[in-house]
Amino acid sequence: MKRLFCILIISAALILPGFAQQARNARIMPDQIGFISGWGGQNELGLNVRYVYRVVFYQGQLYYQIGKKKRTSLDLLVQPQFNTTTYRPFDWDMREETGFELGINFGLVGNLHFAHDKAKAYAFLSFGPHYVSGVPNRQSVGFIFSDNLFVGLQLQLVDQLWLDLRPGFRHISNAGLLPKNGGVNNGVLSGGLIWDLP
C-alpha cells in the first residue's frame, strides 16, 4: 500500500503541471506541489514518556499562495497523507505492533524569502482529521485529530524545484470525543521536494 501511495503522488507530480495553466485560471490548481517523507518518535525531541509510537510519513503537499510582499508570503497548505506506524499497545509490554494512519491536514505557512529568492525559511501550524488503525492504550483507535507545528527551510535546486527540510512537533488525540484521550506526541524530522507550478 505504501508503494501504491508513492506511485500515485509521483504520477500526480508528473501529470498535474500539464494542466496547470487552465486550472490556475480557475484557481483550483495550487502554486506549488510536492512530496514529503519523514519519521517521528518520542526520542527525537527528548520527550520523557513511557509509551512507544513511531511513525513514517508519506505526505502530499499542495500550497496555495494567499498573499506576498517583497520578502514575505503566506500560503494555505493542504497535506493528504498515508503514514505507517509501529507502537506498543501497553507500556509494560515489549511487544510491538504495526499500523497505519490516513488523513489530511490544513495549515497556514508563513515564509521569509532571502538569498535573492533562492531560499526561504518558514513556520507553519496545521491540523486535520485522521484515522489510526492502532495506538498505545492511552488513546482510542479510530478517528483522531492531528495538530502540527513545524519550522523549515526550502532551498532552490534548479528552476522551479526546491529541497524542503523540516523538523517539528505533532500531537494526535480525539479531542475528548472517545473515552481514551491521553494523546500521543511525536518529534518529527522530514524532507522532500517541492515543485513550482507555472
N, C-alpha and C positions, 0 to 999 in steps of 0.2 A: 504494500500500500504506500510506503514511503517513496518507493521508486516511481509509482504512478503519479503521485503528487508532484514530485520533482520534474517529471516529464511534462506534466500539464503546465507548470509555471514557466519552464524554459520555452515550450511551444508558444505560450501566450506572449512571452517577451519577443519572440521572433515574428509572430503574425501581427500583433497589435499595431506596431509602428506603421504598417502599410495602410491602416485605416485611420491613422491619427488625425490627418487634416480635416476629413469630413466630421469625425467625432468631435474635434476641437471646436469647430464652428457651432455644434450643438451643445458644447460644454459638458459632454459626458465622458470625454477622454481625459485622463489625468495628465499633468505636466511631466511627471516622472513615474517610471515603474521600476520594480526591482525585486530581488530575492535576497533574503537574509537568513542565515543559519547560525545557530549558536547553541550553547549549553548553559545549564543553570543548576545550582545545588545550594546547599546550606553553607558549605565551606568557602565559597567564592567571596563572601563579604565578612567572613568570620562570625556568622550567625551562631549563637550559642543555643542550639535547640537539640532535642533528643530524637526527633523524627528524621527520616530519610526520604527525600523526594527529589530525584534528579530528572531533568527534562532536557531533551534535544529539540530545538526549534526549527521549523521549516515555515517561513513566513513570506507571503507575497507582500509587496509594498506598493501602494498607489498614493501618489502625492498630488494634491490639488492646491495650487497657489491661491491664497486668499488676498494677500497684499504684498507689495515690495516697495522698499525705499532704497536709497543709494547703497547702504551696507547691510541692511536687514531685510528679512522677509518672513512671512507667516504662512504655513501650509496646513491644510487638513490632511491627515494621514489615515488611510484605511489599510488594515492588516489582516487579510484572511490567512488562516494558519492551520496546519496539522502538526502536532508535536507528539513525540514518543516519550514515555516516562518509565522510570524504574523507581520502586518505592518499597518500603517495609510497611505492611499493613499494621503491625503493632510495634511499639517502641522496644519492647523486650524480646522480640523475635528477630533473629538474624536473617531469616528467610526473606528474599526479595522477589517481588513480582513485577511484571511489565504491564504497561497500559498505554493509553493514548489520550490526547486532548484534541478537540476540534472546536474552532471558534473564530471570532472576528473581533478586532479591536478598532476603535475610532479615537483619534487623538489630534492635538494641536502641536505643531512643531515651530519653535522659534529659531531662526537661523541668523548667524552673524557671518557675512561674507568677507573674505580677506584674500591676500596674495593675488590681486588683480582678478578676483572672481574665480580663481582656480582651486580654492579651498573654502570650506565653511564649517564652523563649529555650530552645534545645535543642542537643544534640550527639548524633550517632549514628555507630555503626560498623555496616557491613553487608557481606555477601559473598554470592556465589552463582554458579551455573553459567551460562555464556553460550555462544553460538555466534557467531563472527565470520566474515564472508564474505571479508574481505581485511584485511591489516595490513602494516606495514613488514616487510622481510625479516628483521629481528631476532627476529620472533615467528612461530610456526606458525599457519596458518589453521585454523579449526575450533573445537574445544572449548577454552574458557578459563575461568578464574575471575575475577570482578570483586571487588575489595576497595575499600571506600569509607570515607572519614572526612569528615563534614560538620558544620558548625555552622549554626544558622539562627534565624530569628525568625518567629513566627506572630502576626499582628495580627487581632483580630476585626473584620470589616467590618460585619456585621449578625448578628442571632441565628443561630447555627449555621453561619456562613460565615466562613472565615479566609483571609487572604492569607498565603502562605508564601514566604519569601525565604531562599536558602541558597547560600553558597559552600562549596567543598570540594575534596577531592583524591581521585582514583581511580587505581588500578593494576590492569592486566589482565595475566595471564600464565597459563601452563598448569601451573604447579607442577612442572615438570620431567617431565611425562608424555609430552611430544613433544620431538624433538631441539632445535628452536629455542625458546628460552625467555628472550629478553632482556628481555621485559616492555615495556609501554607505559604511560606516566604521563600524566595529564591534570589540569590545573587546571580546575575546573568552576564556573560561575555558573548558577543556575537559580531558578525560581519558579513558583508556580501557586496553585490554590485547593483548600482542604480543607473538607469538609462534616462537621459533627457529625451522627451518626445518632441518631434518637430512641430 
